[in-house]
């Protein structure tokens, strides 16, 4: 069973009510994720696993001779084998989106924090 993470648009710590509009960072993160997922379907991909059989890297290339790299995604895990961090890089402009996953003591996903390499 998957986990659905929703965006909280309620009143923040500043007291300002959430308007529901996405920030520039959220827009870029959504754009990059969608681009990565659609390119993943049609282009050559190289998947790398660690000795524990966890996926640690996805490289997407234009073809099987690796003429031009399009995306790179690194994945890391905590000691309890839960996904802890992803770093998605769009090679064309060097933009990187990082997601950090935090779990509670029951090993349930609590928060996902997204950050980017640009000026947000």
GIKA-V937955 format. One line per field, one symbol per residue. phi: phi as a letter, one per 20 degrees, with the letter a starting at -180 (. if undefined). psi: psi as a letter, one per 40 degrees, with the letter a starting at -180 (. if undefined). Layout:
# GIKA-V937955
phi: ???
psi: ???
This chain:
# GIKA-V937955
phi: .eddddeedfgeffnfffenfffgfffffffffffgfffgfddfcddcdegemefdbcddcfbfelfbedbccdcccefemegdbccddefgcmfcddcddddefemefdbcddcceeed
psi: hihhhihhfihadeehiheeiiiddddddddddddddddddeihihhhiidefhhehhhhidieefdhhdihhihiiidefihdiihhhhddeehhhhhhhhiadefihdihhhiieag.
